[in-house]
Amino acid sequence: SSWLNLVERWFSELTTKKLQRGSHTSVRALNRDIRAWIETWNDDPRPYVWTKTAAQILDSIARYCTRIKNSGH
């Protein structure tokens, strides 16, 4: 699932840096802006840097699972 996390992170970047800040008067304009952002991203790709260790992530998941275990869902 680590590659899926990267895909989600990429879409988050697109959303926060382009879509939330933009004003698009048409689908065509939105499409053009997204494609321009992708082209710029691909011209200067940057690796994502994980800020937590695997142990920290697993501890966080374990705490979450404990918290929701008896929530009735």
PDB file with one MODEL, atoms N, CA, C and O in Angstrom:
MODEL        1
ATOM      1  N   SER A   1       0.814  -1.200   0.000  1.00  0.00           N
ATOM      2  CA  SER A   1       0.000   0.000   0.000  1.00  0.00           C
ATOM      3  C   SER A   1       0.853   1.259   0.000  1.00  0.00           C
ATOM      4  O   SER A   1       0.310   2.357  -0.115  1.00  0.00           O
ATOM      5  N   SER A   2       2.164   1.138   0.124  1.00  0.00           N
ATOM      6  CA  SER A   2       2.989   2.348   0.180  1.00  0.00           C
ATOM      7  C   SER A   2       2.911   3.155  -1.110  1.00  0.00           C
ATOM      8  O   SER A   2       2.962   4.385  -1.069  1.00  0.00           O
ATOM      9  N   TRP A   3       2.786   2.477  -2.266  1.00  0.00           N
ATOM     10  CA  TRP A   3       2.664   3.230  -3.514  1.00  0.00           C
ATOM     11  C   TRP A   3       1.339   3.973  -3.561  1.00  0.00           C
ATOM     12  O   TRP A   3       1.257   5.063  -4.128  1.00  0.00           O
ATOM     13  N   LEU A   4       0.298   3.390  -2.969  1.00  0.00           N
ATOM     14  CA  LEU A   4      -0.996   4.058  -2.944  1.00  0.00           C
ATOM     15  C   LEU A   4      -0.933   5.304  -2.070  1.00  0.00           C
ATOM     16  O   LEU A   4      -1.559   6.315  -2.388  1.00  0.00           O
ATOM     17  N   ASN A   5      -0.192   5.242  -0.986  1.00  0.00           N
ATOM     18  CA  ASN A   5       0.002   6.420  -0.145  1.00  0.00           C
ATOM     19  C   ASN A   5       0.656   7.540  -0.936  1.00  0.00           C
ATOM     20  O   ASN A   5       0.300   8.706  -0.772  1.00  0.00           O
ATOM     21  N   LEU A   6       1.608   7.195  -1.791  1.00  0.00           N
ATOM     22  CA  LEU A   6       2.267   8.210  -2.611  1.00  0.00           C
ATOM     23  C   LEU A   6       1.297   8.825  -3.608  1.00  0.00           C
ATOM     24  O   LEU A   6       1.341  10.030  -3.858  1.00  0.00           O
ATOM     25  N   VAL A   7       0.429   8.009  -4.174  1.00  0.00           N
ATOM     26  CA  VAL A   7      -0.575   8.525  -5.111  1.00  0.00           C
ATOM     27  C   VAL A   7      -1.519   9.475  -4.382  1.00  0.00           C
ATOM     28  O   VAL A   7      -1.841  10.549  -4.892  1.00  0.00           O
ATOM     29  N   GLU A   8      -1.960   9.083  -3.197  1.00  0.00           N
ATOM     30  CA  GLU A   8      -2.833   9.950  -2.405  1.00  0.00           C
ATOM     31  C   GLU A   8      -2.130  11.258  -2.064  1.00  0.00           C
ATOM     32  O   GLU A   8      -2.740  12.326  -2.107  1.00  0.00           O
ATOM     33  N   ARG A   9      -0.869  11.173  -1.731  1.00  0.00           N
ATOM     34  CA  ARG A   9      -0.096  12.376  -1.393  1.00  0.00           C
ATOM     35  C   ARG A   9       0.019  13.288  -2.605  1.00  0.00           C
ATOM     36  O   ARG A   9      -0.088  14.508  -2.476  1.00  0.00           O
ATOM     37  N   TRP A  10       0.236  12.705  -3.787  1.00  0.00           N
ATOM     38  CA  TRP A  10       0.351  13.487  -5.011  1.00  0.00           C
ATOM     39  C   TRP A  10      -0.955  14.244  -5.288  1.00  0.00           C
ATOM     40  O   TRP A  10      -0.933  15.429  -5.621  1.00  0.00           O
ATOM     41  N   PHE A  11      -2.090  13.550  -5.148  1.00  0.00           N
ATOM     42  CA  PHE A  11      -3.382  14.212  -5.362  1.00  0.00           C
ATOM     43  C   PHE A  11      -3.636  15.281  -4.305  1.00  0.00           C
ATOM     44  O   PHE A  11      -4.275  16.293  -4.592  1.00  0.00           O
ATOM     45  N   SER A  12      -3.149  15.069  -3.103  1.00  0.00           N
ATOM     46  CA  SER A  12      -3.264  16.088  -2.066  1.00  0.00           C
ATOM     47  C   SER A  12      -2.483  17.337  -2.457  1.00  0.00           C
ATOM     48  O   SER A  12      -2.962  18.457  -2.279  1.00  0.00           O
ATOM     49  N   GLU A  13      -1.282  17.142  -2.988  1.00  0.00           N
ATOM     50  CA  GLU A  13      -0.480  18.279  -3.467  1.00  0.00           C
ATOM     51  C   GLU A  13      -1.223  19.035  -4.563  1.00  0.00           C
ATOM     52  O   GLU A  13      -1.306  20.263  -4.534  1.00  0.00           O
ATOM     53  N   LEU A  14      -1.758  18.300  -5.519  1.00  0.00           N
ATOM     54  CA  LEU A  14      -2.516  18.919  -6.608  1.00  0.00           C
ATOM     55  C   LEU A  14      -3.683  19.721  -6.053  1.00  0.00           C
ATOM     56  O   LEU A  14      -3.923  20.852  -6.475  1.00  0.00           O
ATOM     57  N   THR A  15      -4.401  19.141  -5.118  1.00  0.00           N
ATOM     58  CA  THR A  15      -5.574  19.803  -4.552  1.00  0.00           C
ATOM     59  C   THR A  15      -5.201  21.064  -3.794  1.00  0.00           C
ATOM     60  O   THR A  15      -5.800  22.117  -4.013  1.00  0.00           O
ATOM     61  N   THR A  16      -4.220  20.974  -2.904  1.00  0.00           N
ATOM     62  CA  THR A  16      -3.894  22.125  -2.061  1.00  0.00           C
ATOM     63  C   THR A  16      -3.130  23.207  -2.803  1.00  0.00           C
ATOM     64  O   THR A  16      -3.300  24.390  -2.508  1.00  0.00           O
ATOM     65  N   LYS A  17      -2.300  22.832  -3.749  1.00  0.00           N
ATOM     66  CA  LYS A  17      -1.467  23.830  -4.416  1.00  0.00           C
ATOM     67  C   LYS A  17      -2.070  24.382  -5.699  1.00  0.00           C
ATOM     68  O   LYS A  17      -1.637  25.429  -6.180  1.00  0.00           O
ATOM     69  N   LYS A  18      -3.051  23.704  -6.254  1.00  0.00           N
ATOM     70  CA  LYS A  18      -3.613  24.186  -7.511  1.00  0.00           C
ATOM     71  C   LYS A  18      -5.122  24.360  -7.456  1.00  0.00           C
ATOM     72  O   LYS A  18      -5.634  25.432  -7.778  1.00  0.00           O
ATOM     73  N   LEU A  19      -5.828  23.335  -7.057  1.00  0.00           N
ATOM     74  CA  LEU A  19      -7.284  23.373  -7.176  1.00  0.00           C
ATOM     75  C   LEU A  19      -7.952  24.279  -6.149  1.00  0.00           C
ATOM     76  O   LEU A  19      -8.884  25.005  -6.497  1.00  0.00           O
ATOM     77  N   GLN A  20      -7.511  24.261  -4.906  1.00  0.00           N
ATOM     78  CA  GLN A  20      -8.136  25.100  -3.885  1.00  0.00           C
ATOM     79  C   GLN A  20      -7.831  26.577  -4.097  1.00  0.00           C
ATOM     80  O   GLN A  20      -8.605  27.437  -3.677  1.00  0.00           O
ATOM     81  N   ARG A  21      -6.732  26.870  -4.732  1.00  0.00           N
ATOM     82  CA  ARG A  21      -6.331  28.259  -4.944  1.00  0.00           C
ATOM     83  C   ARG A  21      -6.861  28.833  -6.249  1.00  0.00           C
ATOM     84  O   ARG A  21      -6.834  30.046  -6.458  1.00  0.00           O
ATOM     85  N   GLY A  22      -7.338  27.969  -7.117  1.00  0.00           N
ATOM     86  CA  GLY A  22      -7.718  28.413  -8.447  1.00  0.00           C
ATOM     87  C   GLY A  22      -9.177  28.787  -8.569  1.00  0.00           C
ATOM     88  O   GLY A  22     -10.015  28.409  -7.750  1.00  0.00           O
ATOM     89  N   SER A  23      -9.454  29.539  -9.616  1.00  0.00           N
ATOM     90  CA  SER A  23     -10.819  29.882  -9.981  1.00  0.00           C
ATOM     91  C   SER A  23     -10.978  29.503 -11.442  1.00  0.00           C
ATOM     92  O   SER A  23     -10.340  30.091 -12.315  1.00  0.00           O
ATOM     93  N   HIS A  24     -11.817  28.533 -11.706  1.00  0.00           N
ATOM     94  CA  HIS A  24     -11.957  28.016 -13.061  1.00  0.00           C
ATOM     95  C   HIS A  24     -13.369  28.293 -13.561  1.00  0.00           C
ATOM     96  O   HIS A  24     -14.355  27.946 -12.911  1.00  0.00           O
ATOM     97  N   THR A  25     -13.445  28.917 -14.716  1.00  0.00           N
ATOM     98  CA  THR A  25     -14.744  29.293 -15.268  1.00  0.00           C
ATOM     99  C   THR A  25     -15.342  28.207 -16.146  1.00  0.00           C
ATOM    100  O   THR A  25     -16.496  28.306 -16.560  1.00  0.00           O
ATOM    101  N   SER A  26     -14.557  27.168 -16.432  1.00  0.00           N
ATOM    102  CA  SER A  26     -15.061  26.074 -17.264  1.00  0.00           C
ATOM    103  C   SER A  26     -14.266  24.807 -16.980  1.00  0.00           C
ATOM    104  O   SER A  26     -13.191  24.849 -16.381  1.00  0.00           O
ATOM    105  N   VAL A  27     -14.810  23.694 -17.415  1.00  0.00           N
ATOM    106  CA  VAL A  27     -14.103  22.423 -17.288  1.00  0.00           C
ATOM    107  C   VAL A  27     -12.834  22.463 -18.126  1.00  0.00           C
ATOM    108  O   VAL A  27     -11.804  21.919 -17.726  1.00  0.00           O
ATOM    109  N   ARG A  28     -12.902  23.095 -19.270  1.00  0.00           N
ATOM    110  CA  ARG A  28     -11.727  23.216 -20.136  1.00  0.00           C
ATOM    111  C   ARG A  28     -10.597  23.969 -19.423  1.00  0.00           C
ATOM    112  O   ARG A  28      -9.435  23.569 -19.505  1.00  0.00           O
ATOM    113  N   ALA A  29     -10.937  25.049 -18.731  1.00  0.00           N
ATOM    114  CA  ALA A  29      -9.923  25.815 -17.994  1.00  0.00           C
ATOM    115  C   ALA A  29      -9.342  24.982 -16.853  1.00  0.00           C
ATOM    116  O   ALA A  29      -8.134  25.004 -16.615  1.00  0.00           O
ATOM    117  N   LEU A  30     -10.196  24.257 -16.156  1.00  0.00           N
ATOM    118  CA  LEU A  30      -9.732  23.377 -15.082  1.00  0.00           C
ATOM    119  C   LEU A  30      -8.791  22.315 -15.632  1.00  0.00           C
ATOM    120  O   LEU A  30      -7.723  22.074 -15.069  1.00  0.00           O
ATOM    121  N   ASN A  31      -9.182  21.686 -16.720  1.00  0.00           N
ATOM    122  CA  ASN A  31      -8.362  20.662 -17.364  1.00  0.00           C
ATOM    123  C   ASN A  31      -7.005  21.235 -17.770  1.00  0.00           C
ATOM    124  O   ASN A  31      -5.973  20.601 -17.552  1.00  0.00           O
ATOM    125  N   ARG A  32      -7.006  22.412 -18.351  1.00  0.00           N
ATOM    126  CA  ARG A  32      -5.765  23.060 -18.782  1.00  0.00           C
ATOM    127  C   ARG A  32      -4.851  23.326 -17.586  1.00  0.00           C
ATOM    128  O   ARG A  32      -3.647  23.075 -17.652  1.00  0.00           O
ATOM    129  N   ASP A  33      -5.427  23.835 -16.489  1.00  0.00           N
ATOM    130  CA  ASP A  33      -4.616  24.130 -15.300  1.00  0.00           C
ATOM    131  C   ASP A  33      -4.047  22.864 -14.666  1.00  0.00           C
ATOM    132  O   ASP A  33      -2.899  22.854 -14.221  1.00  0.00           O
ATOM    133  N   ILE A  34      -4.839  21.805 -14.624  1.00  0.00           N
ATOM    134  CA  ILE A  34      -4.344  20.540 -14.064  1.00  0.00           C
ATOM    135  C   ILE A  34      -3.198  20.006 -14.911  1.00  0.00           C
ATOM    136  O   ILE A  34      -2.174  19.579 -14.378  1.00  0.00           O
ATOM    137  N   ARG A  35      -3.370  20.029 -16.229  1.00  0.00           N
ATOM    138  CA  ARG A  35      -2.313  19.529 -17.114  1.00  0.00           C
ATOM    139  C   ARG A  35      -1.046  20.375 -17.017  1.00  0.00           C
ATOM    140  O   ARG A  35       0.060  19.839 -17.080  1.00  0.00           O
ATOM    141  N   ALA A  36      -1.195  21.679 -16.867  1.00  0.00           N
ATOM    142  CA  ALA A  36      -0.025  22.555 -16.702  1.00  0.00           C
ATOM    143  C   ALA A  36       0.688  22.244 -15.387  1.00  0.00           C
ATOM    144  O   ALA A  36       1.918  22.215 -15.334  1.00  0.00           O
ATOM    145  N   TRP A  37      -0.087  22.013 -14.331  1.00  0.00           N
ATOM    146  CA  TRP A  37       0.514  21.683 -13.039  1.00  0.00           C
ATOM    147  C   TRP A  37       1.275  20.363 -13.127  1.00  0.00           C
ATOM    148  O   TRP A  37       2.381  20.244 -12.601  1.00  0.00           O
ATOM    149  N   ILE A  38       0.677  19.368 -13.797  1.00  0.00           N
ATOM    150  CA  ILE A  38       1.338  18.070 -13.963  1.00  0.00           C
ATOM    151  C   ILE A  38       2.636  18.231 -14.742  1.00  0.00           C
ATOM    152  O   ILE A  38       3.652  17.632 -14.387  1.00  0.00           O
ATOM    153  N   GLU A  39       2.610  19.029 -15.791  1.00  0.00           N
ATOM    154  CA  GLU A  39       3.821  19.238 -16.589  1.00  0.00           C
ATOM    155  C   GLU A  39       4.916  19.889 -15.749  1.00  0.00           C
ATOM    156  O   GLU A  39       6.078  19.489 -15.814  1.00  0.00           O
ATOM    157  N   THR A  40       4.541  20.889 -14.966  1.00  0.00           N
ATOM    158  CA  THR A  40       5.512  21.547 -14.085  1.00  0.00           C
ATOM    159  C   THR A  40       6.054  20.562 -13.058  1.00  0.00           C
ATOM    160  O   THR A  40       7.255  20.531 -12.790  1.00  0.00           O
ATOM    161  N   TRP A  41       5.161  19.756 -12.483  1.00  0.00           N
ATOM    162  CA  TRP A  41       5.581  18.749 -11.499  1.00  0.00           C
ATOM    163  C   TRP A  41       6.586  17.780 -12.122  1.00  0.00           C
ATOM    164  O   TRP A  41       7.604  17.458 -11.508  1.00  0.00           O
ATOM    165  N   ASN A  42       6.303  17.321 -13.330  1.00  0.00           N
ATOM    166  CA  ASN A  42       7.176  16.356 -13.993  1.00  0.00           C
ATOM    167  C   ASN A  42       8.506  16.968 -14.426  1.00  0.00           C
ATOM    168  O   ASN A  42       9.502  16.255 -14.545  1.00  0.00           O
ATOM    169  N   ASP A  43       8.532  18.279 -14.664  1.00  0.00           N
ATOM    170  CA  ASP A  43       9.786  18.947 -15.015  1.00  0.00           C
ATOM    171  C   ASP A  43      10.744  18.999 -13.836  1.00  0.00           C
ATOM    172  O   ASP A  43      11.961  19.012 -14.025  1.00  0.00           O
ATOM    173  N   ASP A  44      10.209  19.029 -12.621  1.00  0.00           N
ATOM    174  CA  ASP A  44      11.042  19.121 -11.421  1.00  0.00           C
ATOM    175  C   ASP A  44      10.517  18.158 -10.353  1.00  0.00           C
ATOM    176  O   ASP A  44      10.035  18.599  -9.310  1.00  0.00           O
ATOM    177  N   PRO A  45      10.604  16.857 -10.601  1.00  0.00           N
ATOM    178  CA  PRO A  45      10.065  15.900  -9.627  1.00  0.00           C
ATOM    179  C   PRO A  45      10.894  15.892  -8.347  1.00  0.00           C
ATOM    180  O   PRO A  45      12.113  16.061  -8.374  1.00  0.00           O
ATOM    181  N   ARG A  46      10.206  15.693  -7.228  1.00  0.00           N
ATOM    182  CA  ARG A  46      10.875  15.642  -5.930  1.00  0.00           C
ATOM    183  C   ARG A  46      10.418  14.390  -5.198  1.00  0.00           C
ATOM    184  O   ARG A  46       9.229  14.073  -5.189  1.00  0.00           O
ATOM    185  N   PRO A  47      11.338  13.691  -4.598  1.00  0.00           N
ATOM    186  CA  PRO A  47      10.926  12.492  -3.859  1.00  0.00           C
ATOM    187  C   PRO A  47      10.196  12.882  -2.575  1.00  0.00           C
ATOM    188  O   PRO A  47      10.477  13.916  -1.970  1.00  0.00           O
ATOM    189  N   TYR A  48       9.268  12.042  -2.182  1.00  0.00           N
ATOM    190  CA  TYR A  48       8.617  12.243  -0.893  1.00  0.00           C
ATOM    191  C   TYR A  48       9.530  11.690   0.182  1.00  0.00           C
ATOM    192  O   TYR A  48      10.170  10.654   0.002  1.00  0.00           O
ATOM    193  N   VAL A  49       9.582  12.385   1.286  1.00  0.00           N
ATOM    194  CA  VAL A  49      10.409  11.955   2.404  1.00  0.00           C
ATOM    195  C   VAL A  49       9.475  11.510   3.525  1.00  0.00           C
ATOM    196  O   VAL A  49       8.676  12.296   4.034  1.00  0.00           O
ATOM    197  N   TRP A  50       9.590  10.242   3.898  1.00  0.00           N
ATOM    198  CA  TRP A  50       8.771   9.736   4.994  1.00  0.00           C
ATOM    199  C   TRP A  50       9.277  10.341   6.292  1.00  0.00           C
ATOM    200  O   TRP A  50      10.482  10.353   6.543  1.00  0.00           O
ATOM    201  N   THR A  51       8.370  10.841   7.115  1.00  0.00           N
ATOM    202  CA  THR A  51       8.783  11.496   8.349  1.00  0.00           C
ATOM    203  C   THR A  51       8.627  10.605   9.573  1.00  0.00           C
ATOM    204  O   THR A  51       9.081  10.961  10.660  1.00  0.00           O
ATOM    205  N   LYS A  52       7.999   9.467   9.409  1.00  0.00           N
ATOM    206  CA  LYS A  52       7.835   8.539  10.527  1.00  0.00           C
ATOM    207  C   LYS A  52       8.459   7.199  10.168  1.00  0.00           C
ATOM    208  O   LYS A  52       8.498   6.791   9.008  1.00  0.00           O
ATOM    209  N   THR A  53       8.942   6.536  11.202  1.00  0.00           N
ATOM    210  CA  THR A  53       9.473   5.191  10.998  1.00  0.00           C
ATOM    211  C   THR A  53       8.306   4.210  10.891  1.00  0.00           C
ATOM    212  O   THR A  53       7.171   4.540  11.234  1.00  0.00           O
ATOM    213  N   ALA A  54       8.597   3.023  10.420  1.00  0.00           N
ATOM    214  CA  ALA A  54       7.564   1.986  10.338  1.00  0.00           C
ATOM    215  C   ALA A  54       6.989   1.696  11.720  1.00  0.00           C
ATOM    216  O   ALA A  54       5.784   1.492  11.863  1.00  0.00           O
ATOM    217  N   ALA A  55       7.842   1.676  12.731  1.00  0.00           N
ATOM    218  CA  ALA A  55       7.378   1.406  14.097  1.00  0.00           C
ATOM    219  C   ALA A  55       6.402   2.485  14.570  1.00  0.00           C
ATOM    220  O   ALA A  55       5.397   2.171  15.208  1.00  0.00           O
ATOM    221  N   GLN A  56       6.687   3.740  14.265  1.00  0.00           N
ATOM    222  CA  GLN A  56       5.787   4.827  14.653  1.00  0.00           C
ATOM    223  C   GLN A  56       4.435   4.703  13.950  1.00  0.00           C
ATOM    224  O   GLN A  56       3.391   4.933  14.559  1.00  0.00           O
ATOM    225  N   ILE A  57       4.457   4.346  12.694  1.00  0.00           N
ATOM    226  CA  ILE A  57       3.214   4.181  11.936  1.00  0.00           C
ATOM    227  C   ILE A  57       2.401   3.024  12.499  1.00  0.00           C
ATOM    228  O   ILE A  57       1.192   3.148  12.693  1.00  0.00           O
ATOM    229  N   LEU A  58       3.060   1.899  12.762  1.00  0.00           N
ATOM    230  CA  LEU A  58       2.355   0.740  13.311  1.00  0.00           C
ATOM    231  C   LEU A  58       1.801   1.020  14.706  1.00  0.00           C
ATOM    232  O   LEU A  58       0.708   0.563  15.040  1.00  0.00           O
ATOM    233  N   ASP A  59       2.541   1.763  15.517  1.00  0.00           N
ATOM    234  CA  ASP A  59       2.040   2.146  16.842  1.00  0.00           C
ATOM    235  C   ASP A  59       0.790   3.010  16.715  1.00  0.00           C
ATOM    236  O   ASP A  59      -0.171   2.833  17.463  1.00  0.00           O
ATOM    237  N   SER A  60       0.804   3.929  15.781  1.00  0.00           N
ATOM    238  CA  SER A  60      -0.346   4.798  15.552  1.00  0.00           C
ATOM    239  C   SER A  60      -1.566   3.992  15.115  1.00  0.00           C
ATOM    240  O   SER A  60      -2.679   4.236  15.582  1.00  0.00           O
ATOM    241  N   ILE A  61      -1.357   3.044  14.228  1.00  0.00           N
ATOM    242  CA  ILE A  61      -2.455   2.188  13.770  1.00  0.00           C
ATOM    243  C   ILE A  61      -2.995   1.345  14.921  1.00  0.00           C
ATOM    244  O   ILE A  61      -4.207   1.179  15.055  1.00  0.00           O
ATOM    245  N   ALA A  62      -2.105   0.815  15.748  1.00  0.00           N
ATOM    246  CA  ALA A  62      -2.535  -0.005  16.889  1.00  0.00           C
ATOM    247  C   ALA A  62      -3.380   0.823  17.855  1.00  0.00           C
ATOM    248  O   ALA A  62      -4.395   0.338  18.355  1.00  0.00           O
ATOM    249  N   ARG A  63      -2.976   2.058  18.120  1.00  0.00           N
ATOM    250  CA  ARG A  63      -3.757   2.927  19.010  1.00  0.00           C
ATOM    251  C   ARG A  63      -5.133   3.208  18.411  1.00  0.00           C
ATOM    252  O   ARG A  63      -6.138   3.198  19.122  1.00  0.00           O
ATOM    253  N   TYR A  64      -5.173   3.454  17.123  1.00  0.00           N
ATOM    254  CA  TYR A  64      -6.439   3.714  16.439  1.00  0.00           C
ATOM    255  C   TYR A  64      -7.356   2.494  16.518  1.00  0.00           C
ATOM    256  O   TYR A  64      -8.541   2.624  16.823  1.00  0.00           O
ATOM    257  N   CYS A  65      -6.813   1.326  16.246  1.00  0.00           N
ATOM    258  CA  CYS A  65      -7.614   0.096  16.296  1.00  0.00           C
ATOM    259  C   CYS A  65      -8.163  -0.144  17.696  1.00  0.00           C
ATOM    260  O   CYS A  65      -9.310  -0.564  17.849  1.00  0.00           O
ATOM    261  N   THR A  66      -7.360   0.115  18.709  1.00  0.00           N
ATOM    262  CA  THR A  66      -7.807  -0.037  20.091  1.00  0.00           C
ATOM    263  C   THR A  66      -8.943   0.933  20.386  1.00  0.00           C
ATOM    264  O   THR A  66      -9.922   0.576  21.042  1.00  0.00           O
ATOM    265  N   ARG A  67      -8.808   2.150  19.901  1.00  0.00           N
ATOM    266  CA  ARG A  67      -9.810   3.180  20.153  1.00  0.00           C
ATOM    267  C   ARG A  67     -11.155   2.844  19.507  1.00  0.00           C
ATOM    268  O   ARG A  67     -12.204   3.096  20.099  1.00  0.00           O
ATOM    269  N   ILE A  68     -11.133   2.283  18.312  1.00  0.00           N
ATOM    270  CA  ILE A  68     -12.396   2.041  17.604  1.00  0.00           C
ATOM    271  C   ILE A  68     -12.950   0.632  17.805  1.00  0.00           C
ATOM    272  O   ILE A  68     -14.059   0.336  17.360  1.00  0.00           O
ATOM    273  N   LYS A  69     -12.197  -0.233  18.465  1.00  0.00           N
ATOM    274  CA  LYS A  69     -12.581  -1.640  18.585  1.00  0.00           C
ATOM    275  C   LYS A  69     -13.983  -1.812  19.166  1.00  0.00           C
ATOM    276  O   LYS A  69     -14.746  -2.651  18.688  1.00  0.00           O
ATOM    277  N   ASN A  70     -14.325  -1.050  20.164  1.00  0.00           N
ATOM    278  CA  ASN A  70     -15.623  -1.197  20.821  1.00  0.00           C
ATOM    279  C   ASN A  70     -16.551  -0.023  20.535  1.00  0.00           C
ATOM    280  O   ASN A  70     -17.405   0.316  21.355  1.00  0.00           O
ATOM    281  N   SER A  71     -16.383   0.591  19.380  1.00  0.00           N
ATOM    282  CA  SER A  71     -17.195   1.768  19.070  1.00  0.00           C
ATOM    283  C   SER A  71     -18.569   1.412  18.518  1.00  0.00           C
ATOM    284  O   SER A  71     -19.412   2.293  18.349  1.00  0.00           O
ATOM    285  N   GLY A  72     -18.805   0.137  18.235  1.00  0.00           N
ATOM    286  CA  GLY A  72     -20.098  -0.277  17.720  1.00  0.00           C
ATOM    287  C   GLY A  72     -20.236  -0.167  16.217  1.00  0.00           C
ATOM    288  O   GLY A  72     -21.339  -0.325  15.694  1.00  0.00           O
ATOM    289  N   HIS A  73     -19.174   0.094  15.521  1.00  0.00           N
ATOM    290  CA  HIS A  73     -19.223   0.193  14.054  1.00  0.00           C
ATOM    291  C   HIS A  73     -18.808  -1.101  13.423  1.00  0.00           C
ATOM    292  O   HIS A  73     -18.786  -1.210  12.197  1.00  0.00           O
TER     293      HIS A  73
ENDMDL
END
